[in-house]
């Protein structure tokens, strides 16, 4: 996410909270687009999940994946690669909380916006 976060558990929790807010915002946008286009809520949930996870955890998950396949035979290459990561000790937990936060944000957005849509539809039926 390239934001100046704290180190350790606090930085991991901050990244998860930012991912939650991003997931909520992305779902709000997709909910509006899908209502305008006449699509179901499943389209909004699916696309919002994909975009929120890529936006929240994309860079960190790529670094985690690349670190797994990179040959760390030379201490120089290992040092250069680890220097580009904000907090290499918490990279795995940060990726997990970013993905979980993004998905939780989309779920929270679905709960908030679907209840509002259901009330509106119930009032239209009466």
N, C-alpha and C positions, 0 to 999 in steps of 0.2 A: 504494500500500500504506500510505501515511501513517505510515511509521516513520521515526524520526530516523536516517537513513543518512549515510554520508560523502559527500563530493562527488567527482566525477570517476569514474575507472575503478574505484576501490575501492568506491564506493557502488553502481555498476552491478553489480559482481561480488557484493556482498552481497545485492542485490535478486534476482539470479539464484539464489543459494544458498537464500534464503528461499523462492523459488518452487519450487525442487527439493524442499525439505522439505514444502512444502504439497502438491505433487503426490503425493509418497509417502504422506502422511497421508490424502489424499482417496481414493487408490486403495485403501488398506488398509480404509477404511470401506466403499467400494463393493464390494470383494471379499467382505467379510463379508455385506453385504446381498444380493448376488447369489447367494452360496452358500445363504443362508437361503431365498431366494425360488425357487431352482432355475433361475436364469438362466445364460446362458453367460458366459464371460470377456469376450466382446466387449461386452456391456452394461456391465460394470464398467470396461473400458478407455475406452469412448466417453464415458460420463457422467463419469468421473473426469477425462478430458482437458478436457471442456467446463467443468466446475466449477472445476478447478484454474487454467485459463487466465483465466477470469473473476475468480476470487479473487485471483490473483497480479498480473495485468496489466490489470485492468479500469479502474481509475482513471487510470493513466498512459496507456493506449491511448486512452481517451476524451479526455484532455487533448491528446494528439498529434493525434487526429482533429479535435477542435474548433479547435485552433490552425490547422489547414490550411484550415478553412472560414470562420474568423472574419475579419472585415474589420479589418485592422490599419492603418487610415488615420490614426487619431489616436494620437500617441505616448502620450497618457494611457491610452487603452484597452489599448494594447500593454503598457505598464508595469504596469497593474493585473492583466492576465491572467498575465503572466510572474511577478509577485510570488506568485501562488498555486501555482506549480510549484516543487518542492524544488530541482531542479538542471536548469534549462531547457537547458543546453548538452548534457547527456547523456540527454535524454528519449528520443530514438529508440533509442539503443543499450540503454537500460534496458528499454524495451518488448520489444525483440528478445530480450534475455537472460532477461527474466521469462517470456516465452512458451516459449522453449527450455528453461528450467529447469523449468517446470511439466510440459512434455511429457516431459522426461528423468526427472523424479521419478515420473511415472506409469509410464514404461517400466521404471525400476528397481524399482518396487513390483511390477509384473507379473513381472519376472524372479525377485524374491525369493519372492513368494507362489505363483507357478505351480510353481516347483521344489519347494516344500514340499507343495503339493497333489498333484503328480505322484508324490512319494515315498510319500505317504499312500495314494494310489490303488494304487500298485504293491504296497505291503504288504498292502492289502486283498484283492488278487487272489490272493496266494500262500496 
